[in-house]
Amino acid sequence: MFDWVSDTNLAALIGLIGGVLLGLSARLGRFCTLGAIEDALYGASRDRLAMWGVAIGVAMIGCFSLVGAGLLPAEETVYLSLSWNPLASIIGGLIFGYGMALSGNCGFGALARLGGGDLRSFVIVLVMGLSAYTAISGPFARLRVWAFPETPIDGDTLPSIAHGVSGLSGLSPALIGIAVGVFLLSALLIWSDIRIARAKLFWGAVAGLAVVIGWGGTAWVATNGFSAIPVESHTYSAPIGDTLIYLMTSSGNELNFGVGSVAGVLLGALLGSVRLGHFRWEACEDPRELKRQILGAVIMGWGAVIAFGCSIGQGLSAFALLYYGAPVTFLAIIAGAALGLRHLISGFSVIE
């Protein structure tokens, strides 16, 4: 696109910017999927679930504003270009959520903790990246494709709630998506239990903005550049594997949005940890704990690939487009995590 930067490097830079915002949200705002579920189930606090709602609402309003302005071609986004597979959303989400509970974090959370000096998370990141690629193009890829096939959309209607309602009502998908986002934010702000947690709501909004930057930025590069850049936003399963591959083959490989996003989360988490004075090196002293974390990371990698996204990919990036599978996958992730937490609390001899 420019003499000084290629399309792929520009996409990586966009990923880096959004990733930094997400990393800061994780460390300064404690934006965390598993943490939100734990707080709601066992801590009698819904503040961090409210952060997710705010992030989804902001991302939804931003993304559908871009769609309405013609700056985001919804049909070219990675989620809305394929038909929805309900079975993949449910099974993949359950598997991912269960693995997340065992490992103590999702891929995004592990990156954020690694940015704060947690070496246990380094193991989770490595194992999850490798596991994801065994299901993408490794020994389990053919089984995954056979069991959960991915097919291009059939017809003009995109697999999005906004586009489905648009076909029935005649209203524009952009107007419907913005209205849903506004309704969600309004409902959260009226909810008295969370009105005191303004800082958390702010960082939830920052996380939502990061998703908008991803969708809008890659759409702009894809439209104005000369390379085949996918229109995508943040997710942390395959991109972790992409980052590992890039670190090993950078002389014959190119950066991409996902690699930039992973690096951005690490950088943002590092900055946030230093800002709070929380950076410190930590290691695992309990072999049983490490064993559970490795097993959880393996399961998470498979689940994320089957579900076509992790807690961030489906729970934020796809949700922002009102993709059919996003709420189903997100609920399945919550259910899987709840089951995994219950097993850890009550005891699970198989992994002890």
Number of C-alpha atoms within 10 A of each C-alpha: 13 8 5 7 11 17 21 22 17 22 29 25 23 26 31 27 20 31 33 26 24 33 33 28 26 26 27 19 21 19 26 24 25 24 18 21 22 21 15 15 13 9 11 9 16 16 20 26 23 23 31 25 23 29 30 29 30 27 31 31 26 24 31 27 18 19 20 18 11 11 17 23 18 25 17 15 19 14 28 22 16 17 18 23 17 15 16 23 29 23 20 29 36 28 26 35 36 28 30 35 30 28 27 23 25 32 31 28 28 28 29 33 26 25 29 26 20 19 18 21 30 17 17 28 28 18 22 30 26 24 25 30 22 19 22 20 11 12 11 15 16 14 11 19 13 9 12 18 14 16 11 10 15 11 7 9 13 22 22 24 18 24 24 16 15 18 15 8 11 10 13 15 24 24 17 20 29 23 17 17 26 17 13 17 20 13 13 19 17 10 11 9 13 19 14 11 13 13 12 24 25 16 25 29 21 23 31 30 23 29 33 27 21 28 29 23 24 27 25 17 22 19 16 11 17 11 13 11 18 18 25 24 28 30 27 28 32 26 22 28 25 21 22 17 15 17 13 11 11 12 8 7 11 13 20 24 29 29 28 25 33 30 23 28 32 25 25 27 31 24 20 25 23 15 13 10 10 13 19 12 12 14 12 13 9 8 10 12 16 19 15 20 24 23 18 27 35 25 24 35 36 28 31 35 24 29 31 26 30 34 30 25 25 29 25 32 31 32 25 28 31 29 21 23 28 29 17 18 31 27 17 23 35 24 19 24 27 21 17 24 24 13 15 16 9 9 11 11 8 6 12 11
